[in-house]
């Protein structure tokens, strides 16, 4: 790739499927990777989207970002966050444009988050995952020598393949999260 991009003045990053799946993410929310873009930072604690995976870009508020999923507007009108948040394993790539983007992205002044989902191919592919956190694996608090009770699990599957070769394909993904914080 060229070192200087002379066709566009936009600043942004494309994060492909391999990076999305392999990078460590607490809660497996892909939008946490948006902070890899120059000019993107975590929102202020207690702000509107700080606990929902929001981020600030180029000095704009976290509610000023525009979210696009497979070319379609994906903004919740109440909080301007993702209406539909695809699971990590179903994302082909996502692109975050932080500033100086073209006029086709004229909805808001923050970042443009463009997500492309995976699709089926002429061969069957799939995967399954199961992530668990249990208080049995936690170290006790230094002062009280007790472990607060906590159990959480995230699991799911993806599968894609042909319905009719070279014509019609399918892709299915499912994810479930459970947690128990008994006292």
matplotlib code that plots the C-alpha trace (Angstrom):
import matplotlib.pyplot as plt

x = [0.0, 1.2, 2.6, 0.7, -3.0, -3.5, -7.1, -8.8, -8.1, -10.1, -8.5, -9.6, -8.8, -10.2, -10.3, -10.7, -12.4, -9.2, -8.4, -12.0, -12.1, -8.5, -8.1, -9.0, -12.2, -14.0, -17.6, -16.8, -18.2, -16.5, -16.9, -14.2, -11.7, -12.8, -10.4, -7.5, -8.4, -6.3, -8.4, -10.8, -11.0, -13.2, -16.2, -16.3, -17.4, -21.1, -21.8, -24.7, -22.9, -19.9, -21.4, -22.8, -19.5, -19.5, -16.4, -15.6, -13.9, -12.2, -13.5, -17.2, -19.5, -20.1, -23.7, -22.5, -21.2, -23.0, -23.4, -23.9, -24.5, -24.2, -24.9, -28.1, -28.5, -28.1, -28.7, -31.0, -33.0, -33.2, -29.5, -27.8, -26.0, -26.3, -29.8, -28.6, -25.2, -23.9, -22.0, -18.2, -18.0, -20.4, -18.4, -16.4, -14.8, -15.6, -14.2, -14.0, -13.6, -12.6, -12.6, -12.4, -14.6, -16.4, -19.9, -21.6, -21.3, -23.0, -25.3, -23.3, -20.0, -18.5, -17.0, -18.5, -18.6, -19.2, -19.8, -19.9, -21.2, -20.1, -22.0, -22.2, -19.9, -19.8, -18.4, -19.8, -17.9, -18.7, -17.4, -18.5, -17.3, -17.8, -16.3, -16.8, -15.9, -16.5, -15.7, -13.9, -11.1, -10.9, -8.3, -9.7, -9.6, -6.4, -8.2, -11.3, -10.0, -13.4, -14.3, -17.5, -19.9, -19.9, -20.6, -20.9, -20.8, -20.9, -21.5, -22.6, -22.2, -21.9, -22.5, -22.5, -22.7, -24.5, -28.2, -27.6, -24.0, -22.8, -26.3, -27.7, -25.9, -26.8, -25.0, -26.4, -25.0, -26.2, -24.8, -26.1, -24.9, -25.7, -24.6, -25.4, -24.2, -25.7, -24.8]
y = [0.0, 3.5, 5.5, 8.6, 8.4, 11.3, 10.5, 11.1, 13.2, 10.9, 9.5, 6.1, 2.4, -0.8, -3.7, -7.1, -10.3, -11.9, -8.9, -8.6, -12.2, -12.6, -9.4, -9.6, -7.7, -7.5, -8.4, -9.1, -5.7, -4.9, -1.1, -1.2, -1.7, 1.7, 3.3, 2.0, 4.9, 8.1, 10.7, 8.2, 8.0, 6.4, 8.6, 10.3, 8.0, 8.3, 9.8, 8.6, 5.8, 5.1, 1.7, 0.8, 0.7, 4.3, 6.3, 9.9, 10.7, 13.9, 15.9, 15.1, 13.6, 9.9, 10.5, 12.2, 9.0, 7.6, 3.8, 2.0, -1.8, -3.3, 0.1, 0.8, 3.3, 1.6, 4.4, 4.1, 7.4, 7.7, 7.4, 7.4, 4.1, 0.8, -0.3, -3.8, -4.9, -7.8, -10.5, -10.5, -13.7, -12.5, -9.3, -9.4, -6.1, -2.7, 0.7, 3.8, 7.2, 9.8, 13.0, 14.6, 11.9, 12.5, 14.0, 10.6, 10.3, 13.6, 12.5, 13.6, 15.3, 12.4, 9.2, 7.0, 3.4, 1.2, -2.5, -5.3, -8.7, -12.1, -14.0, -17.6, -19.2, -22.2, -24.3, -24.9, -23.1, -22.6, -22.2, -22.4, -20.6, -20.7, -18.2, -18.6, -16.6, -18.2, -17.0, -20.4, -19.1, -15.7, -14.8, -13.7, -10.0, -9.3, -7.7, -9.9, -13.2, -13.7, -14.0, -12.1, -14.5, -14.1, -16.5, -15.4, -17.2, -16.2, -18.9, -19.1, -20.6, -19.4, -21.4, -20.4, -22.3, -22.7, -23.2, -23.4, -23.4, -20.1, -18.7, -18.5, -18.7, -18.4, -17.3, -17.8, -16.6, -16.9, -15.7, -15.9, -14.2, -15.3, -14.0, -14.6, -12.3, -13.9, -12.4]
z = [0.0, -0.6, 2.3, 1.3, 0.3, -2.1, -3.2, 0.1, 3.2, 5.6, 8.7, 9.7, 10.1, 8.5, 11.0, 9.3, 10.5, 11.8, 14.0, 15.2, 16.3, 17.7, 19.7, 23.3, 24.1, 27.4, 26.7, 23.0, 21.8, 18.5, 18.9, 21.6, 18.7, 17.4, 19.8, 17.7, 15.3, 15.7, 17.5, 19.2, 23.0, 25.7, 26.7, 30.0, 32.9, 33.5, 30.0, 27.9, 26.1, 28.4, 29.6, 26.1, 24.2, 22.9, 22.0, 21.2, 17.9, 16.8, 19.7, 19.0, 21.6, 21.6, 20.5, 17.3, 15.7, 12.6, 12.5, 9.2, 8.9, 5.4, 3.8, 5.9, 8.7, 12.0, 14.6, 17.5, 17.4, 21.2, 22.1, 18.7, 19.3, 17.4, 16.8, 15.8, 17.2, 15.2, 17.1, 16.8, 14.7, 12.1, 11.2, 8.0, 8.6, 10.0, 9.2, 11.4, 9.7, 12.4, 10.4, 6.9, 5.3, 2.0, 1.7, 1.3, 5.1, 6.0, 8.8, 11.9, 13.0, 14.9, 13.5, 10.8, 11.9, 8.8, 9.5, 6.9, 7.9, 6.6, 4.0, 2.9, 0.3, -1.9, 0.9, 4.4, 7.2, 10.8, 14.3, 17.9, 21.0, 24.7, 27.1, 30.9, 34.0, 37.3, 40.8, 41.4, 39.1, 40.9, 43.5, 47.0, 48.0, 49.9, 52.9, 53.2, 51.8, 50.1, 46.5, 45.5, 43.7, 40.0, 37.1, 33.5, 30.1, 26.5, 23.9, 20.3, 16.8, 13.2, 10.1, 6.4, 3.1, -0.2, -0.8, -4.5, -5.8, -7.3, -6.8, -3.3, 0.0, 3.7, 6.9, 10.4, 13.7, 17.3, 20.6, 24.1, 27.3, 30.8, 34.2, 37.8, 40.5, 43.6, 47.0]

ax = plt.figure().add_subplot(projection="3d")
ax.plot(x, y, z, "-o")
ax.set_aspect("equal")
plt.show()
